[in-house]
Amino acid sequence: MTELTGLFVPLITPFDAAGQVAAEALERLAHRVLDDGASGIVALGTTSEAATLTSAERSAVLRICSRVCTQRGVPLIAGAGTNDTARSMAEVTALAGVPGLRAALVPVPYYLRPGEAGVREHFRAVAAVSPVPIVVYNIPYRTGQPVSWPAMAEIAALPGIAGVKHSVGSVDADTVMMLAERPPGFRVLGGDCAVISPLLAIGADGGILASAHLRTTGFAALITAWLGGQVSVARQLGHDLAPLSRALFAEPNPVVIKAVLHQLGEIPSPAVRLPLVPAGLQSAQAALLLASASGAAQAQASAQFGVP
């Protein structure tokens, strides 16, 4: 899918002082990242603390993100699915008719470690009933289930599979082979912010990047530069942005991102829900300093590629 390229920001869910979803802040944030160059947004991903949201809250978050994406004419990806195939099928089926929705982000079944054959059959079943194409969320350091490129190639060949959010923590041999051998139309979106630049350098189509809540223009310019073959600009942007990503993930995601967004006045509180706890002061201050920086490479690329 050509729409699944560029920068997608997996939005946090802001909470107010009473711990309720801050709907207006979420809508403003969605518009702001799009104003700053994002190609689309992801609702109900890990960064949104979807696991701790009630069914009503999840519906509200999806409705807000759908409205913004429809107004702006950009693609929406929605997180869905669990480690139970039947429930995953039900969750993606429930996405039918959501305006602006272009894909569902479905994780490799976690904790059960079903083996690569089980992962393949899971996605075969889910994709068969999904009203939108599936982006496989491959993140083995969270799921406990590695998926080699030969196994992912079998999944990529299934009807209804559009691509992968690739978050394996490095650019390993399977990653290199995937980008060398993937079938036409199978999109690879990087999910590890700290290594997104080298992943783009070897052919990824974009990224789903939590770090891009901050310095969104820089991450948009990074992707645009790599996709446009502007190697020297892209390389320097990657160097400039990597320290920010490292700082934002110094504590469990999204606690540092929320702390910085609160300090910048974009969300009403830095609150997260247990089992997450708020970011420490040192982590928040370090990330805030980096988020406020603006490297020369970012300014040059923004001007060159028309990124805000």
N, C-alpha and C positions, 0 to 999 in steps of 0.2 A: 504493500500500500504506500503510494507516494506521500500520503498525508502523515505517515508515521516517520517523519524525518525532522531533524532540528532539535530544539530545546523544549523539553516538557518539564514543568515544575510540579513535583508531587506535593500538593499544598498541605501545610499544617492545618490543624483545626484549632482556631483560637478560642479560648475560654474567657469568660468575664470573671469579675471578682467573686461571684457566687458559684463559679464552677460550671456555668451553663455555656453552651455553644454561643459564641459571639458572632451572630449571623452577618451583621453589617460589616464587621472587621474582615470576615472571610471574603465577602464580596468585594470589598475595596482591595484586598490583597490580590485576589484573582485578576482584577482589572490592572493593578499596578504591574504585576509580572508580565502581563501581555503588553502593556504600554512599553515596558523595558526590553522587549524583543523576544519573549518566549513564543514558541510556535503553537503551544497548547498547554493544557494542564492535566494533571492526574488527580482524581478525587478518590478518597478512601484507600490510599496506599498505606504502607507501614508508617510513613511520616505523619499521616493524619491521626495516628493513634486509633485506627479503625477498630481494633480489637476491644477497646474500652468504651466505644460509643454504643448507645442503645439503638435499637432498630429505628426508632423515630428520629434520632439524631443523625444516623446514617442517611436516612431518606432526605432530611433537611439539607445536609451537606451536599448530597448528590444533586438535589434540586437547584441549589444556589449555583453550583459549578456548571450545571447544564444551562442555566439561564445566561450566565456570563459568556460561555462559549458560543451559544446560539446568537447572542447579540453581537459578538465580535467575529463570528464566522470562522472560528478555529476549532480544531478537533479536541474532543474530550476523551480521555481514557479513564475507566473506572476500575478500581480494585474489586475483586470478587474471588470467592473460592476458599476452601479450607483443605484439611488433609483427609476429608471424607468426600469421595467422588459424588455420591448422591446429593449431598448438601451443596457441593460446588455446582452441580448441574442445576439445582434449584436456584441458586444465587444468580448465575448468569442468565437463566431463563427470565428472572424477574427484571432484568435490565431492558427488556423489550420495550420499545417506544420512547426511551429516554432521548429527548432532543439533543442533538449535537454529539451524541456518543458515537465514537468511531471504533473502539476496541475495548476489550476487557482484559485487565492485567491479572493473571491467575498464577498463583505460586505453585512451584513443584511441591507435591504433598510432603508436609513436614513431619518430623518426629517419628513417624511409623517406619521410615526407611524402606519403602516398598520395592526397592531395586529398580533398575532402569526399565525393565519390561513393564513393571507396574506403573511407572511414571508415564510411559508411552500410552498404555491403555487408559490411564486416567485422562490424559489430554484428548485421546480419541473420543471418549465418551462425552467430555465437556464440550469440545468443539462441535460435536454433532448436534447439540441442542442449543448452542449459543446463538442469539440473534445478531451478534456482531463478531468480527474476527477476534481471535485470542492472541494476546502477547504473553508468552511463557515468562514467568518470573523465576529465573534460575539464580538462587542465592544460597549455595550449599553451606556456608558458615552459619546460616540461620536454620535451614531446613534439616541439615544432617544427611542430605541425600545428594551426592555428586551426580552430575549428568555429563558424560563424556560427549565429545563432538559426534562420534558415530551414533550414539543414542539420540542426541539432539537432531541429527540429520534425519533420522526416522520420524521424529516428531514434526520437524519442519515440513516434511512431505505430506502430512495429514491435511485433508480438507479443513479449511477454517482456521488454520494457524498462520498468523501474519508476521510473527517475529518473536524476538526474545529481549527481555530486559536482562542484560548480562552483568551479573554482579558476583564474580568469582574471587574478587580480592586481588587480582593480578592480571597481567597479560601472559598467560601460560601457553603451552603448546597447543592445547585444545582450542584456545581462543584464536590463535594464528591460523589453525587449520579451518576453523569455522568461517573466518572471513575470506579464506582462499577458496573454499569449496561450497559455500552456501548456495542454495537454489535461487534463481531469479525471484525477486519480490519478497524474499525473507529479510525483514528488517532487523538490524542489530542496534539496540539502544543501550549504551553504557549506563550502568547504575552505580558504579563506584566512583565518586567524585574525584578522588585523589589521583586516579589513573585514567581519567577520561581523555586527556590529551593524547597519550600514546595509543589508546584504543582508536580514537578518531584518525590518528596518523596511519594506521594500517587498514582503515576502511569502514569503521562503524558509521552508521547513518545519523547519529545524534546521541542524545542522552536524556535519561529521566533522573534529574540531579537535584537532590534536596538542598545542596549548598547554594543553588541558584536562587533561593529566596533572597540572598544577599548578592550584591554586585551582579544582578541579573544581566545587565548589559554586557558585562565582561564575558560571562559564560555563553551568551548568545553570539557574541563576536568570535569567541574561540571556535565554536562549531561552524559558523559561517566561514571563517578563515580556513579551517582544515578542509571543509567540503569544496571550497573554492580554489584550493591548491596554493594558498598563500602561506607557504611553509614557515618562513622566518617569522612572520607576524604571529602565526598560530603557536609556534614553539615558545615564543616569549610570553604570550598570553597564558599558556599552560603553566609556565614557570611562575608567573605572577599570581595565579589563582590557587595553585596547589597548597600553599600555606594556609589559606582561608579554609579550604576543605578539611585540612588536618585539624585545624582549631575547632571547627564546627562539630567534628566527630570525636573530640577529646572525651566526651561523655556520651551516654547512649542517646541516639537520635530520637526525637528532635529537641532535646532539652536545651542545648546551647543555642540552636536556631531560634527557639521561642524567646529565650532570654535576650538575645540581640534585637529581635524584632520589637520586643517590648521596650527596650532602651531607646530604640529609634522612634517610638511612638506609633508603630503600625498596628499593634494589637494591645488590648486593654490590660492583659496580665501575662506573666510568663508561665502560668499554671500548666501543669501536666497531670495526668491521672496515674495513680498507683497501678502497677508497681514502679513506674518511673517516678523519680524525685527531681525537683528543680536543680538547674545547673549551679555549680559552685561559682562564687564571685570571681575567682581567678580565671576560670575557663571563659566566663561570659565577657570579662573585660578584655582578655587577649583576642577573642574572636571579634569583639566590637571594633577594636583598633584596626584589624585587618579588613573588616567589612567596610570601614570608612575610607580605606586607601583607594587610590585610583592610579594604576600603573600607566606608564607612557604607552606601552603596547596596547592597553585597552583603549586609551583615547584615540590612538592612531587607527585601530581596527574599527572602532565605532564610527569614525568619520569616513573611513574608506568604504564600509559596507552599508552605511546608512542605518546602523543600529542606534536607537535613541541614546 
